[in-house]
Amino acid sequence: MNMLKTIFFGTPQLAVPYMELVRELTDLQLVVTQADKPRGRGLEISACPVKAHALALGVPVLSPEKLKDDFDKIAATPFDLGIAVAYGKIFRPDFLALPKLGILNVHFSLLPKLRGAAPVQQALIQGYTKTGISVFWIRPGMDDGPLFLQKELPIDPQDNAQTLFEKLIPLGLSGLKEVLTRLQNGEQVQTPQSGEPTTAPMLQKEDALLRPADLTAQELHNRVRGLACGPKPKVPFVYRGKEEWMTVGKTLLDHSFVPPSSGLRPPSPSRGEGNTAPGTVLAIEREKGILVKCKEGALWLAQLQPAGKKPMPAADFANGRGLKINDLVFIEHGN
């Protein structure tokens, strides 16, 4: 039986093991990546991880600025199937028509949930309790093509974007391996997506600004988890006339917090629960960090990173800056 002839489309490091799998299981003709870009502190023009790895293996590579720029070269390459993983470009209908079987994509969500560029981060930010991978046939729309296969994965309450990626990448490899094996044996599956779609838009810098007056403790906690990869969660720490921009590395939910207005218990002398304005420091503890009141509930800031400094336990930051219970921090100028 002749092996499937393939072209692999991918760009970042997470796509490298997928390219290796495609090379192992098919007759890989060509790798297509995004164009070389400035990278690193020196902003030197360099190849993306997939291109660098493919070149090291002796696999032909194209890196067009626009996919249409190399249409003729790709069209002249004989291939039965395209496989895309985190490529980052849209395929026009004429590209989708080139391979005999079509172009498959490995997407890190259970489509039609979380269509878009940041499904892993948004699964956490939006409070999902499960996710997974989808291997689907690319169509001109946004992640709306028919499914070949899906695999489900529960989201652990302690997962952040980095740990969730670490779980989803091997799950996707397992799914793609099964799909390629079945295609090699002549089996094709095209199951229409069903259910209410949701979106996973690319994260912007403004998404990283934490606002305890606008978000509940759970929502803030989810946002910090989701921003572990991508724009880092930041907040202007304003206290006693001083301001420092902080990156929040880790947070913990405080399930024991009960607002004084509930009447369920009197304010604790060890907590500043008499002043419950969002952004108020309610407690400072060595093991947990700084407890801050949110729109609803309270959140422990467990790890902070001042600008230009290394990450540190939040309690160390509080002690070094002389923060006290009832200090109003975590606010924005002009608000």
C-alpha positions in Angstrom: 0.0 0.0 0.0 1.4 3.4 -1.0 1.8 5.9 1.8 -0.2 9.1 1.7 1.7 12.0 0.2 1.3 15.0 2.6 2.1 18.7 3.1 2.4 19.9 6.7 1.4 23.4 7.7 2.6 24.7 11.1 4.6 27.3 12.8 5.3 27.3 16.6 7.1 24.8 18.9 3.9 22.9 19.8 3.5 21.9 16.1 6.9 20.3 15.9 5.9 16.9 17.3 3.0 16.8 14.9 5.3 17.4 12.0 7.5 14.6 13.2 4.4 12.3 13.4 3.3 13.2 9.9 6.8 12.5 8.7 6.8 9.1 10.4 3.4 7.9 9.1 3.2 9.5 5.7 5.3 10.5 2.7 5.9 14.1 3.7 6.6 16.2 0.6 6.8 19.7 2.0 6.5 21.8 5.1 4.9 25.3 4.9 5.4 27.8 7.8 4.9 31.4 8.4 7.6 33.8 7.2 10.8 34.4 9.2 10.3 37.1 11.8 12.4 39.1 14.3 12.8 36.9 17.4 14.6 37.1 20.8 16.0 40.1 22.6 18.1 41.1 19.6 15.1 40.9 17.3 17.2 39.1 14.7 15.4 37.6 11.7 15.1 33.9 12.3 13.1 30.8 11.4 10.1 29.6 13.4 10.6 26.3 15.3 8.8 24.2 12.7 11.0 25.5 9.9 14.2 25.1 11.8 13.3 21.5 12.7 12.3 20.6 9.2 15.5 22.0 7.7 17.5 20.1 10.2 15.7 16.9 9.0 16.3 17.8 5.3 12.6 18.3 4.6 11.8 21.0 1.9 10.3 24.1 3.4 8.4 27.2 2.1 7.8 30.3 4.3 5.8 32.7 2.3 4.7 36.1 3.7 1.3 35.4 2.2 0.2 31.9 1.3 -0.8 33.0 -2.2 2.8 34.0 -2.9 3.8 30.3 -3.2 0.5 29.0 -4.6 2.2 27.7 -7.8 4.9 25.9 -5.8 2.4 24.2 -3.5 0.1 23.4 -6.4 3.1 21.7 -8.2 3.8 19.5 -5.2 1.9 16.2 -5.5 0.0 15.5 -2.3 -3.1 13.6 -1.2 -3.6 15.4 2.2 -2.7 18.5 4.0 -2.3 18.6 7.8 -2.4 22.0 9.6 -1.4 22.5 13.3 -1.1 26.0 14.7 -0.2 27.4 11.2 -1.8 30.8 11.8 -3.0 31.5 8.3 -6.4 31.2 6.5 -6.7 28.8 3.6 -8.5 30.2 0.5 -10.9 27.8 -1.3 -8.4 27.3 -4.2 -5.8 25.9 -1.6 -8.4 23.7 0.0 -9.1 22.2 -3.4 -5.5 21.2 -4.2 -5.1 17.9 -2.3 -7.3 14.9 -3.3 -8.5 14.3 0.3 -8.5 17.8 1.6 -6.7 19.6 4.5 -7.1 18.5 8.1 -6.6 20.7 11.2 -5.9 19.7 14.8 -7.7 22.1 17.0 -7.4 22.2 20.8 -11.1 22.3 21.8 -14.3 20.2 21.3 -15.7 22.0 18.3 -18.0 23.8 17.8 -16.9 25.1 21.3 -14.1 27.6 21.3 -13.6 28.3 17.6 -10.8 30.7 17.1 -7.1 31.4 17.8 -6.9 30.9 21.6 -9.0 27.9 22.5 -6.7 26.7 25.4 -6.4 30.1 27.1 -10.1 30.9 26.6 -11.3 27.5 27.9 -9.7 28.6 31.3 -10.8 32.2 31.1 -14.3 31.3 30.3 -14.5 28.7 33.1 -14.8 25.5 31.1 -14.5 22.3 33.1 -13.7 20.1 30.1 -12.1 20.5 26.7 -10.3 18.3 24.3 -9.1 18.1 20.7 -10.8 18.0 17.3 -9.4 16.7 14.1 -11.5 18.3 11.4 -11.6 19.1 7.7 -10.9 22.7 7.0 -13.5 24.7 5.2 -13.6 28.4 4.3 -15.3 29.3 7.5 -13.7 29.7 11.0 -13.2 26.2 12.4 -16.6 25.1 11.2 -15.6 22.1 9.0 -16.8 18.5 9.5 -15.2 16.4 12.2 -13.1 13.3 11.7 -12.4 12.6 15.4 -12.6 14.2 18.9 -11.0 13.3 22.2 -12.3 14.8 25.5 -10.2 15.9 28.5 -11.3 17.2 31.9 -9.8 20.5 33.0 -8.3 20.2 36.5 -9.1 23.2 38.8 -5.4 23.7 39.2 -4.6 23.7 35.5 -3.3 26.9 33.8 -2.7 27.4 30.1 0.8 25.9 30.2 -0.3 22.7 32.0 -3.4 22.3 29.8 -1.3 22.6 26.7 1.0 19.9 28.1 -2.0 17.6 28.4 -3.6 18.5 25.1 -0.5 18.2 22.8 -0.1 14.4 23.4 -3.9 13.9 23.2 -3.9 15.6 19.8 -0.9 13.4 18.7 -2.9 10.4 19.6 -5.9 11.6 17.7 -3.9 12.5 14.6 -2.1 9.2 14.6 -5.5 7.4 14.6 -6.8 9.6 11.8 -3.8 9.1 9.6 -3.9 5.3 10.2 -7.6 5.2 9.3 -7.1 7.4 6.2 -4.2 5.1 5.1 -6.6 2.2 5.3 -9.1 4.0 3.1 -11.5 5.2 5.8 -12.8 8.7 5.7 -15.1 10.4 8.3 -16.9 13.7 7.8 -19.3 14.3 10.7 -21.0 17.8 10.8 -20.4 19.8 13.9 -23.4 20.0 16.2 -24.3 22.2 19.2 -24.1 25.9 20.0 -20.8 27.4 18.8 -18.6 29.5 21.1 -15.6 31.6 20.2 -12.0 31.8 21.4 -10.6 35.1 20.2 -7.0 35.9 20.2 -5.9 37.5 23.5 -5.0 41.2 23.5 -2.9 43.3 25.9 -6.0 44.8 27.5 -7.2 41.3 28.3 -4.3 41.0 30.7 -5.4 43.9 32.9 -7.0 42.6 36.1 -9.9 44.6 37.5 -11.3 43.3 40.8 -14.1 45.9 40.8 -15.4 44.4 37.6 -14.7 40.7 38.0 -15.5 38.1 40.7 -12.7 36.2 42.5 -13.5 33.1 40.3 -13.3 35.2 37.1 -10.0 36.8 38.1 -8.6 33.4 39.1 -9.6 31.9 35.7 -8.1 34.9 33.9 -4.7 34.4 35.6 -4.8 30.7 34.8 -5.6 31.4 31.1 -2.9 34.0 30.8 -0.1 31.7 31.8 0.7 31.6 28.1 0.5 34.8 26.1 0.1 38.3 27.5 0.9 38.2 31.2 -1.8 39.2 33.7 -0.8 42.7 35.0 -2.2 45.1 37.5 -1.2 48.6 38.7 -0.6 48.1 42.5 -1.5 51.5 44.0 -0.9 52.0 47.7 -0.4 55.1 49.8 0.4 57.3 46.8 2.8 54.8 45.2 2.2 52.8 42.0 4.0 49.6 40.8 3.0 47.4 37.8 2.8 43.8 38.9 2.6 40.6 36.9 0.4 38.1 38.8 1.9 34.7 38.4 -0.4 32.6 40.6 -3.7 33.1 42.5 -5.7 30.9 45.0 -9.4 31.1 45.7 -10.5 31.8 49.2 -13.6 29.8 49.9 -13.8 30.8 53.5 -14.4 34.5 52.8 -17.9 35.7 53.9 -18.7 39.4 53.4 -19.6 41.2 56.7 -22.9 42.4 55.1 -24.1 38.8 55.0 -24.5 38.8 58.8 -23.2 35.3 59.0 -20.2 36.1 61.2 -18.6 39.2 62.7 -15.5 40.6 61.0 -12.3 38.7 62.1 -9.8 40.8 63.9 -7.1 39.3 61.6 -8.8 40.4 58.5 -9.9 43.8 57.1 -13.4 42.7 56.4 -14.9 46.0 57.7 -13.8 47.7 54.5 -14.9 45.5 51.6 -14.3 47.9 48.6 -12.8 45.9 45.7 -9.0 46.0 45.8 -8.9 46.1 49.7 -6.2 43.9 51.3 -8.1 41.6 53.7 -5.3 39.4 54.9 -1.6 38.7 54.5 -0.3 35.2 55.2 3.0 33.6 54.6 1.7 30.4 52.9 -1.1 32.0 50.8 0.0 35.6 50.0 -2.2 38.7 49.9 -6.0 38.3 50.1 -7.7 41.0 48.0 -11.5 41.7 47.9 -13.1 41.4 44.5 -16.5 42.3 43.0 -17.7 39.0 44.6 -15.5 37.0 47.0 -11.8 37.3 47.6 -8.7 36.1 45.9 -5.3 35.3 47.2 -2.4 36.7 45.2 0.1 34.0 45.7 3.0 35.1 43.4 3.9 38.5 42.1 6.6 39.8 39.8 7.4 43.5 40.1 8.6 45.1 36.8 12.2 44.2 36.1 12.4 41.7 39.0 12.1 38.0 39.4 8.8 36.3 40.6 8.4 36.3 44.3 5.9 35.1 46.9 3.3 37.7 47.3 3.8 37.7 51.1 7.4 38.7 50.6 6.4 41.6 48.4 3.8 42.7 51.0 6.4 42.7 53.8 9.0 44.5 51.6 6.6 47.2 50.7 5.0 47.5 54.2 1.5 46.6 53.0 -1.1 46.3 55.7 -4.6 45.0 56.1 -7.2 47.5 54.8 -4.8 49.1 52.4 -6.6 49.7 49.1 -4.5 48.4 46.3 -5.1 46.7 42.9 -6.8 49.8 41.4 -6.5 51.9 38.3 -5.8 55.6 38.0 -8.7 57.5 36.8 -11.3 55.0 38.0 
